[in-house]
Amino acid sequence: MSENKEPKQLTLEEQQELMQKYDAESNTRNVGGLIAKVIFFVLIAFSLFQIYTGVFGQYTAYIQRTVHLGFALTLIFLLFPARRKTKRQTIPWYDYALSSLSIVVCGYWPVFYDSLVQQVGGIDGIQVIIGGIAVLLVLEAARRAVGMPITIIAGLFLVYAIFGPYMPGILAHRGLSFQQLIQSMFFTTEGILGTPLQVSSTYIFLFLLFGAFLVQTGVGNYFNDLAISIAGRRVGGPAKVAIFSSALNGTISGSSVANTVTTGAYTIPMMKKLGYKKDFAGAVEAAASTGGQIMPPIMGAAAFLMIEFAGESYWNIAKAATIPAILYFSGIWIMTHFEAKRMGLLGLPKEEIPSKISVLKKIHLLLPILAIVYFLFIGISVERAAIYGIIATIIVSLFRKDTRITPSKFIVALESGARTALGVAAATACAGIIVGVVTKTGLGLKLGNGLVSIAGTIAGSPEIQLMLTLFFTMITSIIIGMGSPTTANYIITSTIALPAIIALNGELDVAIPVLAAHMFVFYFGIVADITPPVALAAFAASGISGGDPIRTGVNASKLAIAAFIIPYMFVLNPTLLMIEGSFVDIGWSLITAMIGMIAVGAGLIGFWYRKINGFERIISVITGLLLMYPEGYSDTIGFIAFVLLVAIQIMTKGKGQDNQRGDLKKAGSAG
C-alpha cells in the first residue's frame, strides 16, 4: 500500500503534544482548582495592564518594564514546568517560591523608584542580592519558556563579562566586577530592562493581543478556506494551499513551529492524500510556515523590534520586506509546482473547494489587518495602531454571527494574548543580558572586525572579502538562531552577527544600508528553523507527516533556497528592499529575480516542461543565479540562457513526457 493513502488527521491533543515537544513556548501545565483561577485572573490582569498603558500612556521606563517582567516571570514559574517530563497537573513548592520571588524582585523598582533614580554611585548590598536574583530568575524563565540555546548564550556572556582580562587576543577586555555587572543588568536600561524588553512591554504585547482577538473571529479557518479557493484547483493544489495559508497565518503567529503544527495538521494530510511523498509534504509546510516570520505586515513581531534596533520607521521596514517575501514564497510555489508536474499530481476535486460565495461572506475578517497597515502608513504610533486594530477586529466581527466576538471570547482573547506574550517577555529579557554585555565590553565591534579580518586574510580581493564576510555572518546567524523564537532570534543575531556587515562599510569603503544588514541577519536567523541538524519547524512537520526529520529538513532547505540567496542579493543591490533606485529599477530587479527563481527551482527539482537530466539541472541553476545576481551583464547572459533552455524544453517536451509516463508507471507498480 502506498504511504500516501488514508493520511491521518491530527487531533487537537496530538497537535498540542507536538508543540510541547518542539516549541518551548507551548510546554505549559494544565492545572485545575483554585490555582487555575488565580492564574486565569493574573493573565487577564496582565492584558488589562498592557491595554491601559497602551491607551492612557506608559509609565516611566523602569516601572513599565519591571511590571511587565513581573507579570511574565510570576506566570512562567506557575505555568511552565522545570522539566519537560514531569506532572502537569500540579505545581511544586519551589515554583510557588520562584513565583513569589519574581513579585518581590520586580516589585522592588516600583516601590523604591524615587530613591533608586536619585541614587548616585554604585548599588548597595541589598540591591546586589535583588539584582542577582533577578538575573537568575530571567535565565531560568527563559530556559523554561524559550529553550536552552538563548539561556546558554546569555550565561556565557555573563561569564565573559567578568573574566574579560583572561580572554585571549581581541576578546580581552578589562572586565566587570560582580557588583558592576549586576548594576548594569538590573539597575540600568542597558541590560534586562533594555530596549528588547521595552519593545516587548509596549509594541509586541499589543500586537500579540491583536492576533489573539483575530483568532477568536475564526480568521485561521478563513485563511485556510481562502487559500483553498485560490490555489486548491491548481496543479498540486494542497501544497499551494499550504504555502498561501501559512504565509497568512505565519505573519501573525510569531512562531515557526506553532504555525507548522496548526496549519500543517490540516495541509500535510491533504498533500499526502494527493500523492506528495511524506518528507516533501512536511518540508513544504515547514518552509512556508517559517517564511511567515518574514512576511509583512507583522513579520512575527520582529518588525517592531527592528524599529528600535535599525532606527527605521515601520513603513520602511514593511516595504523593504515585501519583495524578498514575494521571492521567498514564489520560490516555494515554483518548486512545489514542478514537483507536482514531475509526479503527475493534479489539484483538489471541485467538491472539496469552498464556494466563492462562502469565502466572500467572510472577507471582512481581512479588514483589521488592512486597517493596521493603513494606521501605520499614515503615521499613527505603533501602540495606537495595535489598539485601533483590536477595536477594528471587534467591530468587524459583529458583521456575522459566526465570527462575532462575544463577551466570553473577549475574555479568552485577553487570556490567550497574555499566554502568548510570556515566551516573548522571557526571550527579550534574556536577550537584554546579551545586549548589555555586548554594550559594556564592546564585543560586537570586536567580533565584527574579527570576521572581516579573517575574510581579508583569506581573500585576494575586496570583492571576495565582502562575500566571505557575508558568508561567515550567514553561518553565525544560522548557528545562533537555532532553537530561538523569532524575537529572541533577531535580537541575538543583530547584536552578535550584524556588526561584521556594518564593519565592512569602513573596511572596504562600501555602502551597505543599515536596514539591509539587519534584514540579512534576520533572514538567516529565521531559516535556522528549517536548517538541519536543529530544524525545529521541519522536525515538527515530520511529526505530522510521519517522515524522517532530517530528510524533511533537507527538503525544506531546498524549497526555501530563495532565503539563502535573497539576502546576498539585497545587500549587493538594495533596490530589492526598495531603499533606493527608481520604479523601473525595482521592477526590473523583481522580474529578473523571479525568472531566476524559475530556473533555480527547475534545476533543484529536476523537472521543467519535462524531466531534465543532471547536466541540464546544473545549467538551470547557474542560469537562475546569473539572473538573480544584481548586475546588468549577468542579467543579460542569464536571460539569453533562460530563453535557450525554454526553447530546448519545448522542442523536446514530447519525448520527456513519454519518459515521465514510464517512470510514473514503474513507481505506481512499485507502490
N, C-alpha and C positions, 0 to 999 in steps of 0.2 A: 504493500500500500504506500502511496506517495506521502511524503512528510507534510504536504500542503493540504491534505483533506481533513475536513472537520476540525479546524483550529479551535482551540479552547478560548472562550471569552473569560477574562479575569473578573472575579467578584470584587466588591469594594474592599473586603477584608484582605484579599490577596494583593490588591494594589497597595494597601497600607503596609503590608508586610514587606513588599519590595522597596517602598520608600524608606521604611525604617532601616532596611539593610544597607541601602546605598546613599541615602540622604540623611545626614545627621540631624537636620532641622525637623525631620518628621519623627524622630525617635523619642516620642513622648509617652508619659504614663497615662493610664486610664483609671483614675481613682474615683471612688464614689463617696457618698455620705456628706458630712459637714464640710470636710476639706475641699471636696469638689465644688461646693457652693462658694466657699471662700475664694478659691482660685478663679471661679467664674466672675465674681464681683470685682476682683482685683484686675482681671483682664479688661472688663468694661470700664473701670476707673482709669486704666492706662489709656484707652482710646479717648475717653472723655477729656482727660488732661491734655492730650495732643490736639484735639479739636478746639478746646478752649483757647490754648495758646496760639493756634493757627488763626482763629477768628479775632481774638482780642489783643494779640501781640505776645511775643515771647518774654519770658523772664530774663534776667541777666544771664550771661553765658554760663557761669558756674552753676546757678540754680537750675536753669533749663536742662542742662546736660546731666547733672547728678540726679535729678528727679527721674529723668528718662532712664538713666542707667540703673537707678534703684529699683524701679518697677521691673526692668528686664532681668536683673540678677535675682531678685526675690522670686520671680515666676520661674526662671530657668531651674533653680535648685528644687522647686516643688514639682516641676513638670518633667524634667529630663533626668533619667537615672544615671548614676555614676558609671555603670557598666551596661552594655547592651543586653547581655544575657542575665537578666535579673527580673524579679517580680515587678509587674507594672501596676498592680492593684493597691500597693501600699507605699508609704513614704518613710524611709528610715529616719531615726532621730537626728543623725548628723546632717541630713539635708534640711531639716527644720532649723538646726543650729546655723547652717550656712545661709539660709534664707534670712534669718534674724540678723546675722552679722551684716548682710547686704543692706538691710534697712538702716542699721546703726552707722555703717561706714558712709553710705551715700547720703544719709541724713545729716552728716557732720557739716557739710558745706552750707545747706540752707539754714541750719541752726546757728552756726558761728560765722555766717557770711561777713557781717560788718567788721569783726575783729580780724578775720583772715585777709580781707582785701587791704586793710590798713597795716598789716604785719610787715615789718622790714627785716631783711636778712634771711637767715635760714629757718627751717622749721624746728619745733621742739620735739622732745622725746615722744610725747603722746601722738603728735602728728606723724612722726616716723612710723609708729605702730599702725595708726589708722591708714596711712598711705600704703604701707607694706601689705596689710591685709587686703586692701582694695586691689592691688596688683595681682595677688594670688587668687582672689575671687574672680577677677576678669579672666585670668588664664584658665581656671577650672571651668568657668561658664562657657568659654569658647571651645574648650575640649569637648564638652558635652553637647553643645548646641550647634557647633560648626564642624568640629573634627580635629584630629591630631595635627595635620600639617601646619596650620596657622599658629597653633599653640607651640609647637616645636620651634618654628621660626622666631616667634616672639621671645621664647625662652633663651634661644641662642643669642639674640640681640641684647638681651639684658646682661648676659654673661660677658658679651663683647664690650658693653659699656663700662663695666667695672675693671675688666682685665686688659684694657686697651694698651697700657705700657708694655705688656708682654707679648703683644701680637707682632708677627713678622712683617717686614717691609712696609709697603704703603698702607697696610691695615692698622699700623700702630697709631695710637693717639694718647693723650696724657691721662685718660681715664677719669671716671667719676667716682666719688665716694658713695657709699651706700645712701647716706643722707641726701646728697645732691641728686642721686638717681631717683629716690622716692619723691623728692620735692618736684622734680621735673615731670615725673609720671602722673602725679595726682593733685599737685598744688599749683600747676600752671595749665595753660591751654596748649601746651606743646606735646602732651602725652596722651593718656587715656581720655582726657576731656578735650582733645584737639579737634581739628577740622572733620575727620571722619565721623566722630560721634555727633558733632554739631549738625552734619547733614542728616544723620540718622534721626536725630531728635526733632528735625523740622521737616525737610522735604520728603525724605524717604518714607517715614511713617505714614504721612498723609496720603501718599500715592499708593502705598500698600493697602491702606484703608479704602481708597477709591477702588482698587482692584477687588477687594472683598465685597464691596457693595455691588460691583458689576457682576460678580459671580452669583449673587443672590437673585439676579434677574434671569439667570439661565443663559448667560451670554456664551458660556463654554459649549453647551449643546448647540447653540445657534451658530457658533463658529464652525462646528462640525457639519451642520446642515448646509451652511453657506458654501463650505469647501466642497461638499459632495455635489451640490447643484452646479458649481462652476467647473469642477475637474473630474467628477465621478465617471462621466461617459467617455472621457478621453482614453487614449491608449495607456494601459497600465494605471487606470484611474485611481485605485486605492492609494498608491504611492504618492500620487499628486495631491490627493486629498490630505494625506499626512503632512505634506510639505506646507500646503496652504493653511491648514488648521493649526499646525504647530507654530508657524510664524505669527499668527494672530494671538494664540494663547501665550506664546513664549515671551512676547514683549511685555506682558503684564505680570506673568508668574514670578519672574526673577530667579527661577531655579531650573537648570537644565534637566536634572533628574526628575523633579516633580512634574515638569512638562512632558517628559518622556513617558512616565508611568501613566499619567491621567489621559493624555491623548493617545498614547500607544496602546493602552488597554482596548481601545476601540479600533484603531487603524491597523495595528500589526496583524491581528487575526484576519482582518479583511484582506490585507495584502497576501497572506499565506493562502487564504482560500482561493484567491485569483490565480495563484501559481508562482509567486515570488518565493525564492528559497529563504529559509528562516534567518540565515545570517544577513542576507541582503535586506529583508524586511525590517529587522531590528536596526540595521545600520541607517536606513532611510529615516526612521523615526528619531533615532539618536542625533543624527546630523541636523535634521530640521529643527528639533527641539532645542538643541544647543544654539542654533542660529537665531532663535527667538531672543537671545540675550543681546544681539547686535542689531535688532530690528527696531527702528523708530516707530512710535514716538517715545516710548518709555525705556527701552533697552535694558529691561530687568533692573531698573533704578540706577544703573551706572551713569546715565546721562546727568543725573542730578549731582552725583559726586564729581563728575567732570567739570561742572560749572565752577566748583571751588578749586579743583586741582589744576585745571587747564586755564582758568581765568577767562573762559568764553561764555557767551550767552547761551541759553538753552537752544534758541533757534539756530544758531550757528552749528551747534553740536548735532542736533537732529538733522539739519540739512546736510552736514558732512557725512553722516552715517547712511544717508539714503542710497546713493549709487553703490557703495560697497555691499549693502544689504541686498539690493536688487541683483547684483552679480553673484552673490553667495547663493541665494535661493534659486536663481536661474541655473547655476551650475548643477545643483542637486536635481532640479527639474529635468534638465537636459539628459543627465546620466540615467535617471530612472526611466525616461522615455526610450533611450537607446537600449536599455536592459529589457524593457517590455517588448520592444520590436525584435530584439535578438531572440527572446523566448516565445514570441508569438502571442503575447498576452493582450487582451482587449480591455475595454472598460467595464464598469458595472452594468448589469441589466437595467433597463428602463424602470422596472417596477421598484427598484431599490433607491431610486433618485427622488428626493423630496420635490414636491410640486413647487413651481416658481411662485405660485400664489402664497403658499405657506411660508416660504422664505421671505417674500416681500412683506408679509404681515408683521414680521419681527425686525425689520430693518432699522426700526427706531432704536434698537439696542446699540447700534454703532454711533448714535448721536453723541453720547457722553465723551467717547474717545475723540471725535472730531471737535467737540466743544473744548476739550483740554488743549488740543493743538492750537485752536483759534485763540484761546485766552493767553497762552504763552506767546503766540505770534504777535499779539497787539501790545505785549509788554507788561501784562499783569504779573505780579510776583508769583514765584513757584508755589508758595504756600496757599495763596489766594486761589490760584488756578486749580489746585487739588481740592480745596473746599468747594469751589464752584462746580467742579467735576462731580463731586459726591452729591451735591444738590441736584445737578442735571440728571444724574443717574436715578435718583429717587423720583424726580418729576416724570421722566420718560418711561419709567417702569409702570406708571399708572395708566399708560395708554391701552394696555391689555391686562386682563385678569390673570393670565398665566405667567406674566412677567412682573407682576406687582410686588413691590417690597412692602410687606405687611409689618406691623409693629414687631412681631416675633422674628421675622427675617432681618429687621433693622438691628435687633439685639445680637443675632447670630453674626451679622457683618461686623459689628463692633468687637465681638469676641474673637472671630477668626482673623480680623485685621491685626489685632494685638498679638495673637499667637504667631502670625507670620513675621511680625517685627522682632520677635525675640532673638532669632538667629542673626538677624542683621545688626541689632544693637550689640550683641556679643562680639560679632566679627569686627565691627567698626571700632569698638573699644579696644579690642586686642590689637587691631591694626594700628591704633593710635600709639601703642607701645613701640611698634616697629618704626613708625614715622618719627616719634620723639627721639629714639636713639640715633636714627639717621641725622636728624637735625642737630643734635648735641655733638656728634662725633664727626660729622662731615663724610660719613661712609658712602653716601650716594655718589658724591662727586668723585671719591677715590675709586669706587667700583667702575664708574663710567669712564674715567680716564684710563683705568687699568685695562678695560676691554678694548678701548680704542688703541691703546699702546700695543697690546698683544696682536691686534689685527694689523697694525702698522709694521710690526716686526715680521709678520708672515708675508704681508702683501708686497708686491713690487710696484704698485702704482696707487694713487689716491682712489681711483675707481674701485679697485679690488679691496682696498682698506675699508671703503664705505660699505661694500656688500658683505665683507666678513664681519664688520661690526654689527650690521643688521642681523646677520645670521646668528652671531653669538647672543645678541639680545633676544632673538626669537627663541633659542633653546632655553635661555634663562627664564623667559616669561612662561614657557610651557611647563618647565620643571616646578617653578614656584607657584604656578596656577593650579597644579594637580590637587584635586580634593577640596578646593576652596570655593565657596559660593561666589556669585557674581560680584557683589560689593567688595568683599574682602580681597577677591582676586584682583580687581582693578587697583585697589589701594596699594597692595603689596607690589604689583608689577610696576606701577607708576612711581613707586618710591625706590625700588631696587634696580629695575632694569632700564627705566626711562632715561636716567642721567647719561647713559652711554650714547644715546642718539643725540641728546642735547649737546654733549661734548663735541660731537662731530662738527657742529656749526663753527666752533672756534678752531678746531684742529685742522680741518680740511677747507675751511672757508666756503662751506656750502650754506644753503639757506633752507633748512628743513623746518617747516612751520611747527610750532609747539603742538598744535592740535593734531597734526599728522603723526607726531611722535607718540602722543597719548593714545591715539587710535591704534597705532602699531602694536604697542604692548598690550592694550586691551584685547585686541583680536586674538593674539597668541595665548594670552592667559585664558580666554574663553575656550579655545579649541582644545585645551588640555582635557576637557570633559569627554572628548572622543578620541584622544590620542593614547594608544597603549604605551605602557602597561597599566597606568592608572586612568582608565577611561570610564568614569562613573556612569555617565549617561548611556554609553554603549553596554556596560555591564547590566544596568537596569533594563535596557531594551532586550538583552539576551534572556533575562529572567522571564519576559513575556513571550518571546518568540520560541524559546527552547533551544536557541542556537548557542554556538561557542562564543564566550565573551571576547576573547582576543580576535577571533575572525570577524566578529561583529564590529569591533573597534577598528580593525584594518579597513574593512569595507566603508565604515563611516568616515574615516580619514580620507579615503579615496573619493567618496561622494562630496566631501567638504573641501576638495582640493583648492577651490577658489579662496578659502580662508587662509591657505598657505601661500597664495600668490598675490592676492589683492593688497595686503599691507605693504609689500615691496613696491607695488605699482603706485600707491598714493603717497608714499614717501618720495619716490623718484619723480612723480608727477602729481602734485597736489590738486590738479584740475579735477581729479576724480572725487575729491572732497568738496568741490565747488567753493574752494577757498580763493582761487584765482583763476584767471582765464575767461574768455568770452563764452557766450552761449554756444557758439559754433564749436569752440574747442572742447567744451564739456560734452556736447552731443557726439562729436567725432570720437572722443576717448571712450564714451559709453558704447557706441556702436562697434568699434574695433575690439573692445574687450569682450563684448557679448559674442561676436563672431569667433573670437579666440576661444571662448568657453565651449562653443560647439565642437571645435576641432579637438580641444583637450579632452572633452567628455567622450567623444567618439573613440579617441585613441585609448583611453583608460578602460572603456567598456569592451572595445573590440567589435563594434558594430556602428555602421552609419546608414547608408542606403542598403547595405548588405554586410555580411560578416567580413571583417578585414584581417589580413594576416599581420604577423609581428612587425615586418618592415613598415607596412602602411600605418600601423599604430604609432610607431616611433616618429614617423614623418608628420602624422596628425598632431601629436603632442608638441613637436618642435614648431610647427606652423602656428598652433594656438598660442604658444609662448611668445613668438615673434609679434603676433597681433596684439598681445596684451602688454608687451614691453612698450613703455611710453616714448617712442622715438619715431620720427617720420620715415626713416629708411627701413626700420624693422616692420612698420605697418605695411609699407609698400611690398616688401618681399613676402611677408606673411599673407597679404591679400591675394597676390598672384598665385602663391602656392595653394591657398584655400580654393580658389576658383578651379585650378587644375585638379585638385583632389575631388571636388564635387563632380566635375565633368567625367573623370575616370569612374567614379562611383556610379553615376547614372548610366554610363555606357556599358558597364559590366554588371548592372543590377540584377538582370535575369538569372545569370549564372550563379550569383551569390545566393539568390532566393532558393534555387534548386538545391544547393548545398545545405542551406539552412533547414529546408523541409526534411532532408535526410537526417540531419543532426537531431532535429526535434523528434522524428520518428524513433530514432535509436534511444533517445532519452526517455521517451514515453514507454518503450518496451522494457527498458531497464527499471523504470519506476514501477 
